[in-house]
Amino acid sequence: MLKVLTAVALSVVLVANAPAPTPSGNRAQKPRNDASDTQYCIKFDASTGSRIPKTECRSKSEWAQLGINVDELPK
């Protein structure tokens, strides 16, 4: 019984001293409207052994580094 009471008391102390989450979080940051930040998602066919297609999202410059021109892809 003493172990249970000690565990409960320790839990209360730890929770009371934990920092409160900030309400703003990531929402406070305004999204940039730069063309470089736009994400382009490409859906690939399912690989062997899977029925789930793979989707990758990258910026236009990241796709260009891989040799893919997102402007020429069908929409």
ZAVONU-396045 format. One record per atom (N, C-alpha, C, CB): chain; z, x, y negated; atom name; residue number from 1; residue in three letters. Coordinates in Angstrom, 1 decimal. Glycine has a CB too. Example, Ala and Ser with C-alpha at 12.3 -4.5 7.8 and 13.67 -1.06 7.14 Angstrom:
<pamis>
+-------+--------+--------+--------+------+-----+-----+
! chain !      z !      x !      y ! atom !   n ! res !
+-------+--------+--------+--------+------+-----+-----+
!     A !    7.8 !   13.2 !    5.7 !    N !   1 ! ALA !
!     A !    7.8 !   12.3 !    4.5 !   CA !   1 ! ALA !
!     A !    7.8 !   13.2 !    3.3 !    C !   1 ! ALA !
!     A !    9.0 !   11.3 !    4.5 !   CB !   1 ! ALA !
!     A !    7.1 !   12.8 !    2.2 !    N !   2 ! SER !
!     A !    7.1 !   13.7 !    1.1 !   CA !   2 ! SER !
!     A !    7.9 !   12.9 !    0.0 !    C !   2 ! SER !
!     A !    5.7 !   14.1 !    0.6 !   CB !   2 ! SER !
+-------+--------+--------+--------+------+-----+-----+
</pamis>
This chain:
<pamis>
+-------+--------+--------+--------+------+-----+-----+
! chain !      z !      x !      y ! atom !   n ! res !
+-------+--------+--------+--------+------+-----+-----+
!     A !    0.0 !    0.8 !    1.2 !    N !   1 ! MET !
!     A !    0.0 !    0.0 !    0.0 !   CA !   1 ! MET !
!     A !    0.0 !    0.9 !   -1.3 !    C !   1 ! MET !
!     A !    1.2 !   -0.9 !    0.0 !   CB !   1 ! MET !
!     A !    0.7 !    2.0 !   -1.2 !    N !   2 ! LEU !
!     A !    0.8 !    2.9 !   -2.3 !   CA !   2 ! LEU !
!     A !   -0.6 !    3.5 !   -2.6 !    C !   2 ! LEU !
!     A !    1.8 !    4.0 !   -2.1 !   CB !   2 ! LEU !
!     A !   -1.4 !    3.8 !   -1.6 !    N !   3 ! LYS !
!     A !   -2.7 !    4.3 !   -1.8 !   CA !   3 ! LYS !
!     A !   -3.6 !    3.3 !   -2.5 !    C !   3 ! LYS !
!     A !   -3.3 !    4.8 !   -0.4 !   CB !   3 ! LYS !
!     A !   -3.5 !    2.1 !   -2.1 !    N !   4 ! VAL !
!     A !   -4.3 !    1.0 !   -2.7 !   CA !   4 ! VAL !
!     A !   -4.0 !    0.9 !   -4.2 !    C !   4 ! VAL !
!     A !   -4.2 !   -0.3 !   -2.0 !   CB !   4 ! VAL !
!     A !   -2.7 !    0.8 !   -4.5 !    N !   5 ! LEU !
!     A !   -2.3 !    0.7 !   -5.9 !   CA !   5 ! LEU !
!     A !   -2.7 !    1.9 !   -6.7 !    C !   5 ! LEU !
!     A !   -0.8 !    0.5 !   -6.0 !   CB !   5 ! LEU !
!     A !   -2.7 !    3.1 !   -6.1 !    N !   6 ! THR !
!     A !   -3.1 !    4.3 !   -6.8 !   CA !   6 ! THR !
!     A !   -4.6 !    4.3 !   -7.1 !    C !   6 ! THR !
!     A !   -2.7 !    5.6 !   -6.0 !   CB !   6 ! THR !
!     A !   -5.3 !    3.8 !   -6.1 !    N !   7 ! ALA !
!     A !   -6.8 !    3.7 !   -6.3 !   CA !   7 ! ALA !
!     A !   -7.2 !    2.7 !   -7.4 !    C !   7 ! ALA !
!     A !   -7.5 !    3.4 !   -4.9 !   CB !   7 ! ALA !
!     A !   -6.5 !    1.6 !   -7.4 !    N !   8 ! VAL !
!     A !   -6.8 !    0.6 !   -8.4 !   CA !   8 ! VAL !
!     A !   -6.4 !    1.1 !   -9.8 !    C !   8 ! VAL !
!     A !   -6.0 !   -0.7 !   -8.1 !   CB !   8 ! VAL !
!     A !   -5.3 !    1.7 !   -9.9 !    N !   9 ! ALA !
!     A !   -4.8 !    2.3 !  -11.2 !   CA !   9 ! ALA !
!     A !   -5.8 !    3.4 !  -11.7 !    C !   9 ! ALA !
!     A !   -3.4 !    2.8 !  -11.1 !   CB !   9 ! ALA !
!     A !   -6.2 !    4.2 !  -10.8 !    N !  10 ! LEU !
!     A !   -7.2 !    5.3 !  -11.2 !   CA !  10 ! LEU !
!     A !   -8.5 !    4.6 !  -11.6 !    C !  10 ! LEU !
!     A !   -7.4 !    6.2 !  -10.0 !   CB !  10 ! LEU !
!     A !   -9.0 !    3.6 !  -10.9 !    N !  11 ! SER !
!     A !  -10.2 !    2.9 !  -11.3 !   CA !  11 ! SER !
!     A !  -10.1 !    2.3 !  -12.7 !    C !  11 ! SER !
!     A !  -10.6 !    1.8 !  -10.3 !   CB !  11 ! SER !
!     A !   -9.0 !    1.7 !  -13.0 !    N !  12 ! VAL !
!     A !   -8.8 !    1.1 !  -14.3 !   CA !  12 ! VAL !
!     A !   -8.8 !    2.2 !  -15.4 !    C !  12 ! VAL !
!     A !   -7.5 !    0.3 !  -14.3 !   CB !  12 ! VAL !
!     A !   -8.2 !    3.3 !  -15.1 !    N !  13 ! VAL !
!     A !   -8.2 !    4.4 !  -16.1 !   CA !  13 ! VAL !
!     A !   -9.6 !    4.9 !  -16.3 !    C !  13 ! VAL !
!     A !   -7.2 !    5.5 !  -15.7 !   CB !  13 ! VAL !
!     A !  -10.3 !    5.1 !  -15.3 !    N !  14 ! LEU !
!     A !  -11.7 !    5.7 !  -15.4 !   CA !  14 ! LEU !
!     A !  -12.6 !    4.7 !  -16.1 !    C !  14 ! LEU !
!     A !  -12.3 !    6.0 !  -14.0 !   CB !  14 ! LEU !
!     A !  -12.5 !    3.4 !  -15.8 !    N !  15 ! VAL !
!     A !  -13.4 !    2.4 !  -16.5 !   CA !  15 ! VAL !
!     A !  -13.0 !    2.3 !  -18.0 !    C !  15 ! VAL !
!     A !  -13.3 !    1.1 !  -15.8 !   CB !  15 ! VAL !
!     A !  -11.7 !    2.4 !  -18.3 !    N !  16 ! ALA !
!     A !  -11.3 !    2.2 !  -19.7 !   CA !  16 ! ALA !
!     A !  -11.8 !    3.4 !  -20.5 !    C !  16 ! ALA !
!     A !   -9.8 !    2.1 !  -19.7 !   CB !  16 ! ALA !
!     A !  -11.9 !    4.6 !  -19.9 !    N !  17 ! ASN !
!     A !  -12.3 !    5.8 !  -20.7 !   CA !  17 ! ASN !
!     A !  -13.8 !    6.0 !  -20.6 !    C !  17 ! ASN !
!     A !  -11.6 !    7.0 !  -20.1 !   CB !  17 ! ASN !
!     A !  -14.6 !    5.2 !  -19.9 !    N !  18 ! ALA !
!     A !  -16.0 !    5.3 !  -19.9 !   CA !  18 ! ALA !
!     A !  -16.6 !    5.0 !  -21.2 !    C !  18 ! ALA !
!     A !  -16.6 !    4.5 !  -18.7 !   CB !  18 ! ALA !
!     A !  -17.7 !    5.7 !  -21.6 !    N !  19 ! PRO !
!     A !  -18.3 !    5.4 !  -22.9 !   CA !  19 ! PRO !
!     A !  -19.1 !    4.0 !  -22.8 !    C !  19 ! PRO !
!     A !  -19.2 !    6.5 !  -23.4 !   CB !  19 ! PRO !
!     A !  -19.1 !    3.3 !  -23.8 !    N !  20 ! ALA !
!     A !  -19.8 !    2.0 !  -23.8 !   CA !  20 ! ALA !
!     A !  -21.3 !    2.2 !  -24.0 !    C !  20 ! ALA !
!     A !  -19.2 !    1.0 !  -24.9 !   CB !  20 ! ALA !
!     A !  -22.1 !    1.5 !  -23.3 !    N !  21 ! PRO !
!     A !  -23.5 !    1.6 !  -23.5 !   CA !  21 ! PRO !
!     A !  -24.0 !    1.2 !  -24.9 !    C !  21 ! PRO !
!     A !  -24.3 !    0.9 !  -22.5 !   CB !  21 ! PRO !
!     A !  -24.9 !    1.9 !  -25.5 !    N !  22 ! THR !
!     A !  -25.4 !    1.5 !  -26.8 !   CA !  22 ! THR !
!     A !  -26.4 !    0.4 !  -26.7 !    C !  22 ! THR !
!     A !  -26.1 !    2.7 !  -27.5 !   CB !  22 ! THR !
!     A !  -26.3 !   -0.6 !  -27.6 !    N !  23 ! PRO !
!     A !  -27.1 !   -1.8 !  -27.5 !   CA !  23 ! PRO !
!     A !  -28.6 !   -1.5 !  -27.8 !    C !  23 ! PRO !
!     A !  -26.6 !   -2.9 !  -28.3 !   CB !  23 ! PRO !
!     A !  -28.8 !   -0.5 !  -28.6 !    N !  24 ! SER !
!     A !  -30.2 !   -0.2 !  -29.0 !   CA !  24 ! SER !
!     A !  -31.0 !    0.4 !  -27.9 !    C !  24 ! SER !
!     A !  -30.2 !    0.8 !  -30.2 !   CB !  24 ! SER !
!     A !  -30.4 !    1.4 !  -27.1 !    N !  25 ! GLY !
!     A !  -31.1 !    2.0 !  -26.0 !   CA !  25 ! GLY !
!     A !  -32.5 !    2.6 !  -26.4 !    C !  25 ! GLY !
!     A !  -31.3 !    1.0 !  -24.9 !   CB !  25 ! GLY !
!     A !  -33.5 !    2.4 !  -25.6 !    N !  26 ! ASN !
!     A !  -34.8 !    2.9 !  -25.9 !   CA !  26 ! ASN !
!     A !  -35.6 !    1.9 !  -26.8 !    C !  26 ! ASN !
!     A !  -35.6 !    3.0 !  -24.6 !   CB !  26 ! ASN !
!     A !  -35.1 !    0.8 !  -27.1 !    N !  27 ! ARG !
!     A !  -35.8 !   -0.2 !  -27.9 !   CA !  27 ! ARG !
!     A !  -35.8 !    0.2 !  -29.3 !    C !  27 ! ARG !
!     A !  -35.2 !   -1.6 !  -27.8 !   CB !  27 ! ARG !
!     A !  -34.9 !    1.1 !  -29.7 !    N !  28 ! ALA !
!     A !  -34.9 !    1.5 !  -31.1 !   CA !  28 ! ALA !
!     A !  -36.1 !    2.3 !  -31.5 !    C !  28 ! ALA !
!     A !  -33.6 !    2.3 !  -31.4 !   CB !  28 ! ALA !
!     A !  -36.7 !    3.0 !  -30.6 !    N !  29 ! GLN !
!     A !  -37.9 !    3.8 !  -30.9 !   CA !  29 ! GLN !
!     A !  -39.1 !    2.9 !  -31.0 !    C !  29 ! GLN !
!     A !  -38.1 !    4.9 !  -29.8 !   CB !  29 ! GLN !
!     A !  -39.8 !    3.1 !  -32.1 !    N !  30 ! LYS !
!     A !  -41.0 !    2.4 !  -32.4 !   CA !  30 ! LYS !
!     A !  -42.2 !    3.0 !  -31.5 !    C !  30 ! LYS !
!     A !  -41.4 !    2.3 !  -33.9 !   CB !  30 ! LYS !
!     A !  -43.0 !    2.2 !  -30.9 !    N !  31 ! PRO !
!     A !  -44.1 !    2.8 !  -30.1 !   CA !  31 ! PRO !
!     A !  -45.1 !    3.3 !  -31.1 !    C !  31 ! PRO !
!     A !  -44.7 !    1.7 !  -29.2 !   CB !  31 ! PRO !
!     A !  -45.7 !    4.5 !  -30.7 !    N !  32 ! ARG !
!     A !  -46.7 !    5.1 !  -31.6 !   CA !  32 ! ARG !
!     A !  -48.1 !    4.4 !  -31.3 !    C !  32 ! ARG !
!     A !  -46.8 !    6.6 !  -31.3 !   CB !  32 ! ARG !
!     A !  -48.9 !    4.3 !  -32.3 !    N !  33 ! ASN !
!     A !  -50.2 !    3.7 !  -32.1 !   CA !  33 ! ASN !
!     A !  -51.3 !    4.7 !  -32.0 !    C !  33 ! ASN !
!     A !  -50.5 !    2.8 !  -33.3 !   CB !  33 ! ASN !
!     A !  -50.9 !    6.0 !  -31.7 !    N !  34 ! ASP !
!     A !  -51.9 !    7.0 !  -31.5 !   CA !  34 ! ASP !
!     A !  -52.8 !    6.7 !  -30.3 !    C !  34 ! ASP !
!     A !  -51.2 !    8.4 !  -31.4 !   CB !  34 ! ASP !
!     A !  -54.0 !    7.1 !  -30.4 !    N !  35 ! ALA !
!     A !  -54.9 !    6.9 !  -29.2 !   CA !  35 ! ALA !
!     A !  -54.5 !    7.8 !  -28.1 !    C !  35 ! ALA !
!     A !  -56.4 !    7.2 !  -29.6 !   CB !  35 ! ALA !
!     A !  -53.9 !    8.9 !  -28.4 !    N !  36 ! SER !
!     A !  -53.5 !    9.9 !  -27.3 !   CA !  36 ! SER !
!     A !  -52.3 !    9.3 !  -26.5 !    C !  36 ! SER !
!     A !  -53.1 !   11.2 !  -27.9 !   CB !  36 ! SER !
!     A !  -51.6 !    8.4 !  -27.0 !    N !  37 ! ASP !
!     A !  -50.5 !    7.8 !  -26.2 !   CA !  37 ! ASP !
!     A !  -50.9 !    6.6 !  -25.4 !    C !  37 ! ASP !
!     A !  -49.4 !    7.4 !  -27.2 !   CB !  37 ! ASP !
!     A !  -52.1 !    6.1 !  -25.6 !    N !  38 ! THR !
!     A !  -52.5 !    4.9 !  -24.8 !   CA !  38 ! THR !
!     A !  -52.7 !    5.3 !  -23.3 !    C !  38 ! THR !
!     A !  -53.9 !    4.4 !  -25.3 !   CB !  38 ! THR !
!     A !  -52.1 !    4.5 !  -22.5 !    N !  39 ! GLN !
!     A !  -52.1 !    4.8 !  -21.0 !   CA !  39 ! GLN !
!     A !  -53.3 !    4.0 !  -20.4 !    C !  39 ! GLN !
!     A !  -50.8 !    4.4 !  -20.4 !   CB !  39 ! GLN !
!     A !  -54.1 !    4.7 !  -19.6 !    N !  40 ! TYR !
!     A !  -55.2 !    4.1 !  -18.8 !   CA !  40 ! TYR !
!     A !  -54.8 !    4.1 !  -17.4 !    C !  40 ! TYR !
!     A !  -56.5 !    4.8 !  -19.1 !   CB !  40 ! TYR !
!     A !  -54.8 !    3.0 !  -16.7 !    N !  41 ! CYS !
!     A !  -54.4 !    2.9 !  -15.3 !   CA !  41 ! CYS !
!     A !  -55.6 !    2.6 !  -14.5 !    C !  41 ! CYS !
!     A !  -53.4 !    1.7 !  -15.1 !   CB !  41 ! CYS !
!     A !  -55.7 !    3.4 !  -13.4 !    N !  42 ! ILE !
!     A !  -56.8 !    3.4 !  -12.5 !   CA !  42 ! ILE !
!     A !  -56.3 !    3.0 !  -11.1 !    C !  42 ! ILE !
!     A !  -57.7 !    4.7 !  -12.5 !   CB !  42 ! ILE !
!     A !  -56.9 !    2.0 !  -10.5 !    N !  43 ! LYS !
!     A !  -56.5 !    1.5 !   -9.2 !   CA !  43 ! LYS !
!     A !  -57.4 !    2.2 !   -8.2 !    C !  43 ! LYS !
!     A !  -56.5 !    0.0 !   -9.1 !   CB !  43 ! LYS !
!     A !  -56.8 !    2.9 !   -7.2 !    N !  44 ! PHE !
!     A !  -57.6 !    3.6 !   -6.2 !   CA !  44 ! PHE !
!     A !  -57.5 !    2.8 !   -4.9 !    C !  44 ! PHE !
!     A !  -57.0 !    5.0 !   -5.9 !   CB !  44 ! PHE !
!     A !  -58.5 !    2.8 !   -4.0 !    N !  45 ! ASP !
!     A !  -58.5 !    2.1 !   -2.8 !   CA !  45 ! ASP !
!     A !  -57.3 !    2.6 !   -1.9 !    C !  45 ! ASP !
!     A !  -59.8 !    2.3 !   -2.0 !   CB !  45 ! ASP !
!     A !  -56.9 !    1.8 !   -1.0 !    N !  46 ! ALA !
!     A !  -55.8 !    2.2 !   -0.1 !   CA !  46 ! ALA !
!     A !  -56.2 !    3.4 !    0.7 !    C !  46 ! ALA !
!     A !  -55.3 !    1.0 !    0.8 !   CB !  46 ! ALA !
!     A !  -55.2 !    4.3 !    0.9 !    N !  47 ! SER !
!     A !  -55.5 !    5.4 !    1.8 !   CA !  47 ! SER !
!     A !  -55.4 !    5.1 !    3.2 !    C !  47 ! SER !
!     A !  -54.6 !    6.6 !    1.4 !   CB !  47 ! SER !
!     A !  -55.8 !    5.9 !    4.1 !    N !  48 ! THR !
!     A !  -55.7 !    5.7 !    5.5 !   CA !  48 ! THR !
!     A !  -54.2 !    5.5 !    5.9 !    C !  48 ! THR !
!     A !  -56.3 !    6.9 !    6.3 !   CB !  48 ! THR !
!     A !  -54.0 !    4.4 !    6.7 !    N !  49 ! GLY !
!     A !  -52.7 !    4.1 !    7.2 !   CA !  49 ! GLY !
!     A !  -51.9 !    3.3 !    6.2 !    C !  49 ! GLY !
!     A !  -51.9 !    5.4 !    7.4 !   CB !  49 ! GLY !
!     A !  -52.5 !    2.8 !    5.1 !    N !  50 ! SER !
!     A !  -51.8 !    1.9 !    4.2 !   CA !  50 ! SER !
!     A !  -52.7 !    0.8 !    3.7 !    C !  50 ! SER !
!     A !  -51.3 !    2.8 !    3.0 !   CB !  50 ! SER !
!     A !  -52.1 !   -0.3 !    3.4 !    N !  51 ! ARG !
!     A !  -52.9 !   -1.4 !    2.9 !   CA !  51 ! ARG !
!     A !  -52.6 !   -1.6 !    1.4 !    C !  51 ! ARG !
!     A !  -52.6 !   -2.7 !    3.7 !   CB !  51 ! ARG !
!     A !  -51.8 !   -0.8 !    0.9 !    N !  52 ! ILE !
!     A !  -51.4 !   -0.9 !   -0.5 !   CA !  52 ! ILE !
!     A !  -52.2 !    0.1 !   -1.4 !    C !  52 ! ILE !
!     A !  -49.9 !   -0.6 !   -0.7 !   CB !  52 ! ILE !
!     A !  -53.0 !   -0.5 !   -2.3 !    N !  53 ! PRO !
!     A !  -53.8 !    0.4 !   -3.2 !   CA !  53 ! PRO !
!     A !  -52.8 !    1.2 !   -4.1 !    C !  53 ! PRO !
!     A !  -54.8 !   -0.4 !   -4.0 !   CB !  53 ! PRO !
!     A !  -53.3 !    2.4 !   -4.5 !    N !  54 ! LYS !
!     A !  -52.5 !    3.3 !   -5.4 !   CA !  54 ! LYS !
!     A !  -53.0 !    3.1 !   -6.8 !    C !  54 ! LYS !
!     A !  -52.6 !    4.7 !   -4.9 !   CB !  54 ! LYS !
!     A !  -52.1 !    3.0 !   -7.8 !    N !  55 ! THR !
!     A !  -52.4 !    2.9 !   -9.2 !   CA !  55 ! THR !
!     A !  -51.8 !    4.1 !   -9.9 !    C !  55 ! THR !
!     A !  -52.0 !    1.6 !   -9.8 !   CB !  55 ! THR !
!     A !  -52.6 !    4.8 !  -10.7 !    N !  56 ! GLU !
!     A !  -52.1 !    5.9 !  -11.5 !   CA !  56 ! GLU !
!     A !  -52.4 !    5.6 !  -13.0 !    C !  56 ! GLU !
!     A !  -52.8 !    7.2 !  -11.1 !   CB !  56 ! GLU !
!     A !  -51.4 !    5.8 !  -13.8 !    N !  57 ! CYS !
!     A !  -51.5 !    5.6 !  -15.2 !   CA !  57 ! CYS !
!     A !  -51.3 !    7.0 !  -15.9 !    C !  57 ! CYS !
!     A !  -50.5 !    4.6 !  -15.8 !   CB !  57 ! CYS !
!     A !  -52.3 !    7.3 !  -16.8 !    N !  58 ! ARG !
!     A !  -52.3 !    8.6 !  -17.5 !   CA !  58 ! ARG !
!     A !  -52.9 !    8.4 !  -18.9 !    C !  58 ! ARG !
!     A !  -53.0 !    9.7 !  -16.7 !   CB !  58 ! ARG !
!     A !  -52.7 !    9.3 !  -19.8 !    N !  59 ! SER !
!     A !  -53.4 !    9.3 !  -21.1 !   CA !  59 ! SER !
!     A !  -54.8 !    9.7 !  -20.9 !    C !  59 ! SER !
!     A !  -52.6 !   10.2 !  -22.1 !   CB !  59 ! SER !
!     A !  -55.6 !    9.4 !  -22.0 !    N !  60 ! LYS !
!     A !  -57.0 !    9.7 !  -21.9 !   CA !  60 ! LYS !
!     A !  -57.2 !   11.2 !  -21.8 !    C !  60 ! LYS !
!     A !  -57.7 !    9.2 !  -23.2 !   CB !  60 ! LYS !
!     A !  -56.4 !   12.0 !  -22.4 !    N !  61 ! SER !
!     A !  -56.6 !   13.5 !  -22.3 !   CA !  61 ! SER !
!     A !  -56.2 !   14.0 !  -20.9 !    C !  61 ! SER !
!     A !  -55.7 !   14.2 !  -23.4 !   CB !  61 ! SER !
!     A !  -55.2 !   13.4 !  -20.3 !    N !  62 ! GLU !
!     A !  -54.8 !   13.8 !  -18.9 !   CA !  62 ! GLU !
!     A !  -55.9 !   13.5 !  -18.0 !    C !  62 ! GLU !
!     A !  -53.5 !   13.1 !  -18.5 !   CB !  62 ! GLU !
!     A !  -56.6 !   12.3 !  -18.1 !    N !  63 ! TRP !
!     A !  -57.7 !   12.0 !  -17.2 !   CA !  63 ! TRP !
!     A !  -58.9 !   12.9 !  -17.5 !    C !  63 ! TRP !
!     A !  -58.2 !   10.5 !  -17.5 !   CB !  63 ! TRP !
!     A !  -59.1 !   13.3 !  -18.8 !    N !  64 ! ALA !
!     A !  -60.2 !   14.2 !  -19.1 !   CA !  64 ! ALA !
!     A !  -59.9 !   15.6 !  -18.4 !    C !  64 ! ALA !
!     A !  -60.3 !   14.4 !  -20.6 !   CB !  64 ! ALA !
!     A !  -58.7 !   16.0 !  -18.3 !    N !  65 ! GLN !
!     A !  -58.4 !   17.3 !  -17.6 !   CA !  65 ! GLN !
!     A !  -58.7 !   17.2 !  -16.2 !    C !  65 ! GLN !
!     A !  -56.9 !   17.7 !  -17.8 !   CB !  65 ! GLN !
!     A !  -58.7 !   16.0 !  -15.6 !    N !  66 ! LEU !
!     A !  -59.0 !   15.8 !  -14.2 !   CA !  66 ! LEU !
!     A !  -60.5 !   15.6 !  -14.0 !    C !  66 ! LEU !
!     A !  -58.2 !   14.7 !  -13.6 !   CB !  66 ! LEU !
!     A !  -61.3 !   15.5 !  -15.1 !    N !  67 ! GLY !
!     A !  -62.7 !   15.4 !  -15.0 !   CA !  67 ! GLY !
!     A !  -63.1 !   13.9 !  -15.0 !    C !  67 ! GLY !
!     A !  -63.2 !   16.0 !  -13.8 !   CB !  67 ! GLY !
!     A !  -62.3 !   13.0 !  -15.4 !    N !  68 ! ILE !
!     A !  -62.6 !   11.6 !  -15.4 !   CA !  68 ! ILE !
!     A !  -62.7 !   11.1 !  -16.8 !    C !  68 ! ILE !
!     A !  -61.5 !   10.7 !  -14.6 !   CB !  68 ! ILE !
!     A !  -63.9 !   10.4 !  -17.1 !    N !  69 ! ASN !
!     A !  -64.1 !    9.9 !  -18.5 !   CA !  69 ! ASN !
!     A !  -63.7 !    8.4 !  -18.4 !    C !  69 ! ASN !
!     A !  -65.6 !   10.1 !  -18.9 !   CB !  69 ! ASN !
!     A !  -62.6 !    8.0 !  -19.0 !    N !  70 ! VAL !
!     A !  -62.1 !    6.6 !  -18.9 !   CA !  70 ! VAL !
!     A !  -63.1 !    5.6 !  -19.6 !    C !  70 ! VAL !
!     A !  -60.7 !    6.5 !  -19.4 !   CB !  70 ! VAL !
!     A !  -63.8 !    6.1 !  -20.6 !    N !  71 ! ASP !
!     A !  -64.7 !    5.2 !  -21.3 !   CA !  71 ! ASP !
!     A !  -65.9 !    4.8 !  -20.4 !    C !  71 ! ASP !
!     A !  -65.3 !    5.9 !  -22.5 !   CB !  71 ! ASP !
!     A !  -66.2 !    5.5 !  -19.4 !    N !  72 ! GLU !
!     A !  -67.3 !    5.2 !  -18.5 !   CA !  72 ! GLU !
!     A !  -66.9 !    4.3 !  -17.3 !    C !  72 ! GLU !
!     A !  -68.0 !    6.4 !  -18.0 !   CB !  72 ! GLU !
!     A !  -65.6 !    4.1 !  -17.1 !    N !  73 ! LEU !
!     A !  -65.1 !    3.3 !  -16.0 !   CA !  73 ! LEU !
!     A !  -65.4 !    1.9 !  -16.2 !    C !  73 ! LEU !
!     A !  -63.7 !    3.6 !  -15.7 !   CB !  73 ! LEU !
!     A !  -65.7 !    1.1 !  -15.1 !    N !  74 ! PRO !
!     A !  -65.8 !   -0.3 !  -15.2 !   CA !  74 ! PRO !
!     A !  -64.5 !   -1.0 !  -15.6 !    C !  74 ! PRO !
!     A !  -66.4 !   -1.0 !  -13.9 !   CB !  74 ! PRO !
!     A !  -64.5 !   -2.1 !  -16.3 !    N !  75 ! LYS !
!     A !  -63.3 !   -2.7 !  -16.7 !   CA !  75 ! LYS !
!     A !  -62.9 !   -3.9 !  -15.9 !    C !  75 ! LYS !
!     A !  -63.3 !   -3.1 !  -18.1 !   CB !  75 ! LYS !
+-------+--------+--------+--------+------+-----+-----+
</pamis>
